[in-house]
Amino acid sequence: MSTGQVTPLEKPAFGRSYQTPYADAIRNRVGIATIAVGVISSYDDVNSLLLAGRADLCGVGRAHCRPAAAGR
C-alpha cells in the first residue's frame, strides 16, 4: 500500500513504517491482502507488523539498497 506522493501537495507524515496505517485499514476494513511499505527497515519491524495483523507482507526496499549503493 503506497500513498503515491506524486504531487507536491501530498504531504503524508514521514517516519518509520509511515504508510502501514493505510495497509492496515484496507486489510482489516475491506478484507483483502495488503503489502505494507514505507521506511520498514528491519526484520523486527516486519515481524511486528505481520504478527499484529497490520499487513500480509512487507516491502523492505531501502535496507536492501544501502549496501549496494555504498559499494559504488
Secondary structure, 3 states (H helix, E strand, C coil): CCCCCCCCCCCCCCCCCCCHHHHHHHHHHHCCCCEECCCCCCHHHHHHHHHCCCCCEECCCHHHHHHHHHCC
